[in-house]
Amino acid sequence: MNHGKIQEALEWRYATKKFDASKKISAEDWRTLTESLKLAPSSYGIQPWKFLVIENPKIREELKPVSWNQTQVTDASHYVVFLYKDAIDQPYVDKYIQRMTEVRGVPAESLQGFKDMLINNLVKAPEEKIRVWSQRQAYIAMGFLLETAALLKIDATPMEGFSPSDYDRILGLEGSGWKSVATVALGYRHSEDSYQNLKKVRFADDTLIEYVK
Ligand SMILES: Cc1cc2nc3c(=O)[nH]c(=O)nc-3n(C[C@H](O)[C@H](O)[C@H](O)COP(=O)(O)O)c2cc1C
């Protein structure tokens, strides 16, 4: 993909306000979108996230009123709720180390130093620090999803306009160790969504990007 095409996709994308509910993302495109979530980087690679794809239309209807009645919740082809892990415990570290040994074919003993570091830096860290850190990781995956969608010419809306505690209740997350932090609606823009014609408001390059020489 060349520079011009990337620039074009970045300008084409916008936070879609109104989706065409009749248009669905193909299975092939969806696969690439989920790969972008899976392959997103995270601190230590520990992936303190989960992505709930809400397929059930009744649940989507239930989520809408606690999402400022935003129509994207029900009209988008796909609706993803980003969850973060609110604490990293020893079993989660063990699970990650186990996965590492399987994927890379290395003995667990060779990862002992890494494991100790994870325990010191994450398991033993103050809860609030981990909560904030974990949420940040989820936003990295969100960024990957948004960019991939744009490159595929799939519309998307990043959303924080919802009540996380109501989402956690409706989605049965209470007590699970997972909490909702953000969502992304994906699909195809409605031809009547006037937001697609708005110019992007961004600060000038030289105020955003400074070179330290
Ligand atoms: C984390 C985050 C949360 C957002 N929440 C909402 C939302 O709940 N509803 C909405 O319509 N747009 C939401 N937006 C979209 C922003 O308003 C939009 O990205 C911004 O105005 C820039 O416009 P553009 O994305 O069309 O270029 C959100 C964006 C981000 C990054």
The ligand as an SDF file (V2000), in Angstrom:
LIG
                    3D

 31 33  0  0  0  0  0  0  0  0999 V2000
  -12.0200    7.3900   22.7190 C   0  0  0  0  0  0  0  0  0  0  0  0
  -13.0490    8.0410   21.8420 C   0  0  0  0  0  0  0  0  0  0  0  0
  -14.3670    8.0840   22.2370 C   0  0  0  0  0  0  0  0  0  0  0  0
  -15.3370    8.6300   21.4050 C   0  0  0  0  0  0  0  0  0  0  0  0
  -16.6660    8.5590   21.7410 N   0  0  0  0  0  0  0  0  0  0  0  0
  -17.6060    8.8770   20.8180 C   0  0  0  0  0  0  0  0  0  0  0  0
  -18.9700    8.5880   21.0360 C   0  0  0  0  0  0  0  0  0  0  0  0
  -19.3750    8.0600   22.0580 O   0  0  0  0  0  0  0  0  0  0  0  0
  -19.8580    8.8960   20.0600 N   0  0  0  0  0  0  0  0  0  0  0  0
  -19.4660    9.4750   18.8820 C   0  0  0  0  0  0  0  0  0  0  0  0
  -20.3180    9.7140   18.0180 O   0  0  0  0  0  0  0  0  0  0  0  0
  -18.1700    9.7600   18.6440 N   0  0  0  0  0  0  0  0  0  0  0  0
  -17.2470    9.4720   19.5780 C   0  0  0  0  0  0  0  0  0  0  0  0
  -15.9090    9.7060   19.3130 N   0  0  0  0  0  0  0  0  0  0  0  0
  -15.5330   10.2970   18.0360 C   0  0  0  0  0  0  0  0  0  0  0  0
  -14.8190   11.6600   18.1390 C   0  0  0  0  0  0  0  0  0  0  0  0
  -15.7240   12.6600   18.4680 O   0  0  0  0  0  0  0  0  0  0  0  0
  -14.1290   11.9260   16.7980 C   0  0  0  0  0  0  0  0  0  0  0  0
  -13.1960   10.9010   16.5630 O   0  0  0  0  0  0  0  0  0  0  0  0
  -13.4360   13.2770   16.7490 C   0  0  0  0  0  0  0  0  0  0  0  0
  -14.3670   14.3100   16.8300 O   0  0  0  0  0  0  0  0  0  0  0  0
  -12.6040   13.4470   15.4870 C   0  0  0  0  0  0  0  0  0  0  0  0
  -13.4110   13.2860   14.3410 O   0  0  0  0  0  0  0  0  0  0  0  0
  -13.1350   12.1810   13.2240 P   0  0  0  0  0  0  0  0  0  0  0  0
  -12.9200   10.8910   13.9680 O   0  0  0  0  0  0  0  0  0  0  0  0
  -14.4200   12.1490   12.4330 O   0  0  0  0  0  0  0  0  0  0  0  0
  -11.9580   12.5910   12.4330 O   0  0  0  0  0  0  0  0  0  0  0  0
  -14.9480    9.1990   20.1710 C   0  0  0  0  0  0  0  0  0  0  0  0
  -13.5930    9.1790   19.8010 C   0  0  0  0  0  0  0  0  0  0  0  0
  -12.6740    8.5890   20.6060 C   0  0  0  0  0  0  0  0  0  0  0  0
  -11.2400    8.5000   20.1330 C   0  0  0  0  0  0  0  0  0  0  0  0
  1  2  1  0
  2  3  1  0
  2 30  2  0
  3  4  2  0
  4  5  1  0
  4 28  1  0
  5  6  2  0
  6  7  1  0
  6 13  1  0
  7  8  2  0
  7  9  1  0
  9 10  1  0
 10 11  2  0
 10 12  1  0
 12 13  2  0
 13 14  1  0
 14 15  1  0
 14 28  1  0
 15 16  1  0
 16 17  1  0
 16 18  1  0
 18 19  1  0
 18 20  1  0
 20 21  1  0
 20 22  1  0
 22 23  1  0
 23 24  1  0
 24 25  2  0
 24 26  1  0
 24 27  1  0
 28 29  2  0
 29 30  1  0
 30 31  1  0
M  END
$$$$
